[in-house]
């Protein structure tokens, strides 16, 4: 009976207080010192190598972009990923994906409302390292092979709007980023020029760019992933600026930009020249204050089809490109950390928790913590009691 009463109390307690008193909006990452260096990875095991690049030479709290597929909601796996990101001072950006295999070409399943709801519930069950929980809502949706064979800006705008509503109702700390688009795609029977795609999104849902928190960009040096950084047009590494200006004209909102894919092909450009290109890009183009993060694709491709974009060798050793990125001066980022993480660090030492007799555990003190943190600490205590 005691457990049942506690369970009922806990349900009302969390529903009322956590939905009200703790409903804070995601922070603008441009308002604090920010280390914009990052890298795109495919697997959680790559975090250690990623940290060696993004937090090198004075850097701290750099970024990683990583996809999470609809069928990969393994709580232990992804909580371990979040814990390691916290330990290594990495800010995770999770990109939603449906079914598919990075090493098999084909068409990705079109996502639906149920996918969004499941992702929101699962990702909110994790303890993130930072207050902002960065989410990219799918990938290059102006390509037919990324949207069940036929690009559809109206459908994507509707799904993106729904994602904002669902994720924000789960936690206001979710920071919703639109999909990076293929900046070289032409308007065909299956795909669509990205600027037309963005305009039609806003035509379907006026003000859609007012709803999101950040603008995703795949600012590749096209055509052929080979153009020098001096080329500043709508298909180059400067395409993020064209995208951002269009979104601002459609919405009036100055969106922070996340360049979550970019890079030169080693099949077209030598590694030494790519290293020089990255130096120029980071110091002369992506130093734009509107750019929050740049996560080049890809840290490590092994011997797969993305080998020409890999920053590391197939044996995970440095290349001239990764060496250059490590040598770039960086800053000590200072993102706001997760209130749950801060509370746990302040009040709970796992080595001192009893192995049994939880009913005798004393309630942790919350006297000197802000009210929103008090609620989460008390909620954690109640969970121990159930």
JOJOGI-V218033 format. One record per pair of residues at least 24 apart in sequence whose C-alpha atoms are under 8 Angstrom apart, sorted by the first residue. I is the first residue (numbers start at 1). J is the second residue. Records with the same first field share a line. If there is no record, write none. Layout:
I->J, J
This chain:
3->385, 386
6->382, 386
7->386
10->379, 382
14->379
17->375
18->375, 376
21->372
22->372
23->171, 172, 173
24->172, 173
25->172, 173
26->131, 132, 133, 172, 173, 174, 175, 213
27->131, 132, 173
28->256
29->292, 335
30->256, 289, 290, 292
32->333, 334, 335
33->331, 332, 333, 334, 335
34->61, 62, 292, 331, 332, 333, 334, 335
35->59, 60, 61, 62, 63, 293, 330, 331, 332, 333
36->62, 63, 291, 292, 293, 294
37->62, 63, 293, 294, 295, 330
38->62, 63, 64, 65, 293, 294, 295, 296
39->63, 64, 65, 260, 294, 295, 296, 297, 298, 299
40->64, 65, 66, 260, 261, 295, 296, 297, 298, 299
41->65, 66, 297, 298, 299, 300
42->66, 67
44->81
47->84, 85
48->88
50->299
51->88, 89, 90
52->326
53->322, 325, 326
54->325, 326
55->330
56->326, 327, 329, 330
57->326, 327, 328, 329, 330
58->329, 330, 331, 332
59->329, 330, 331, 332, 333
60->89, 90, 330, 331, 332, 333, 334
61->88, 89, 90, 91, 332, 333, 334, 335
62->89, 90, 91, 333
63->90, 91, 92, 93, 293, 294, 295
64->90, 91, 92, 93, 295
65->92, 93, 94, 95, 260, 295
66->92, 93, 94, 95
67->94, 95, 96, 97
68->94, 95, 96, 97
69->96, 97, 98, 99
70->96, 97, 98, 99, 115, 119
71->98, 99
73->122
75->122, 126
78->126
79->126, 127
82->126, 127, 128, 129
83->127, 128, 129
85->129
86->128, 129, 130
91->129, 130
92->133, 134
93->133, 134, 135, 136
94->134, 135, 136
95->135, 136, 137, 138, 139
96->135, 136, 137, 138, 139
97->138, 139
103->304, 305
106->145
107->144, 145, 146, 147, 148, 149
108->145, 146, 147, 148
109->146, 147, 148
110->146, 147, 148
112->159
113->159, 162
116->162, 163, 166
117->163, 166, 167
120->166, 167, 170
121->170
124->170, 171
127->338, 340, 341
128->338, 341
129->337, 338, 341
130->335, 336, 337, 338
131->173, 335, 336, 337, 338, 339
132->173, 174, 175, 336, 338
133->173, 174, 175
134->174, 175, 176, 177
135->174, 175, 176, 177
136->176, 177, 178, 179, 216
137->163, 176, 177, 178, 179
138->178, 179
139->179, 180, 181
140->179, 180, 181, 182
141->179, 180, 181
142->181, 182, 185, 191, 192, 193, 194, 197
143->182, 185, 190, 191, 192
144->190, 191
149->190
150->189, 190, 191
151->190, 191, 192
153->197, 198, 200, 201, 204
154->200, 201, 204, 205
156->201
157->201, 202, 204, 205, 208
158->204, 205
161->208, 211
164->211, 212
175->212, 213, 214
176->212, 213, 214
177->212, 213, 214, 215, 216, 258
178->212, 214, 215, 216
179->215, 216, 217
180->215, 216, 217, 218, 259, 260, 261
181->216, 217, 218
182->218
183->218, 219, 220, 222, 234, 235, 236, 239
184->222, 223, 235
195->243, 246
198->247
199->250
202->250
207->250, 251
208->251
209->247, 248, 250, 251, 253
210->251, 252, 253
213->255, 256
214->255, 256, 257, 258
215->244, 255, 256, 257, 258
216->257, 258, 259, 260
217->243, 257, 258, 259, 260, 261
218->259, 260, 261, 262
219->259, 261, 262
220->261, 262, 263, 264
221->262, 263, 264
224->265, 268
225->263, 264, 265, 268
226->264, 265, 268, 269
228->277
229->277, 280, 281, 285
237->262, 281
238->285
255->290
256->290, 291, 292
257->290, 291, 292, 293
258->291, 292, 293, 294
259->291, 292, 293, 294, 295, 296
260->293, 294, 295, 296, 297
261->294, 295, 296, 297
262->294, 295, 296, 297
263->296, 297, 298, 309
264->309
265->308, 309
266->308, 309
267->308
271->319, 320, 321
272->320, 321
274->321
275->320, 321, 322, 324, 325
276->324
278->321, 324, 325
279->324, 325, 328
339->373
340->373, 376, 377
343->373, 376, 377
344->377
358->384, 385
359->385
